[in-house]
Amino acid sequence: MLRLDDDQVGARADLGLAAGMILSAFEALGTGRAHQAPKQILPGAVPGAMHLALAGVVPTLGVAISKWASYTPALASSPSRSTSTILVTDPASGEPIAVVEGMAATTLRTAAAAVAVASRLGGDLRVVTLIGMGQVNTAVARALVALIPSVQELRVVTRSRGAVPPLDTDRPVEVVQWDRTVASALATSDLAVSATGATRPVASVADLPAGACALSLDGARTWADTAGVPALSDHDDAVPSLALACAGRGRVALADARFIDLGGSAVADAAFCAHLIEDLR
């Protein structure tokens, strides 16, 4: 059985391939050809800590997965800590195929899913605002620049300057450390992506121009004024609205969405793991 750690996941990852497989998994979920169990969240041993369990099967990609993850907030004697272990099995035989350990798979899966969804939005994405610039949005920024040719400008909104890492690209993309209000950054953006870990709104959908979309990687609570706007989620039902939209069966089309809650789903994890082991099958 294959075992992959963070370094091996990083070496194997191809976010373009992963994005395509994630879209395929969402489409399969939206048409009843893939399945996922409801996300389970259990309290941890200290306040603010949690454990999370996911399970999903995507026969069209040849994988089933179960994921156990945890988060422990920073304590006086130690920093915050996140963990993740994914067991990948054959959906037909049930035989174990791989164990994927570490947070790289979750970070890169999130970036691949964000790009997959962004690629289906209506219109050209020329100006993208990134709210927060930790590991997740850094991966998102690099994936957007590498995989969506229309992107010309990235606006980075953070609480401190100097938080913009190199994007490792030869493309002439302008990266702006935005030092004005979030609202002013959003006013002329085509897409906004938040990954902050905040527990209250840090931005408002109402500040985006017509036709633009907010993509939240840290939950619906980080955006204000979402009520009544065309919205999608990857975890709002047994068959999520985002999966139905990817399959062309939803009440809200991806191209019409103004807010998308992309909090992470089992079929996306399954698709990402499927791409990691694609060359071994």
Summary of the structure (lengths in Angstrom):
residues: 281
radius of gyration: 18.1
end to end distance: 12.6
largest distance: 55.6
contacts: 946
relative contact order: 0.19
helix: 31%
strand: 27%
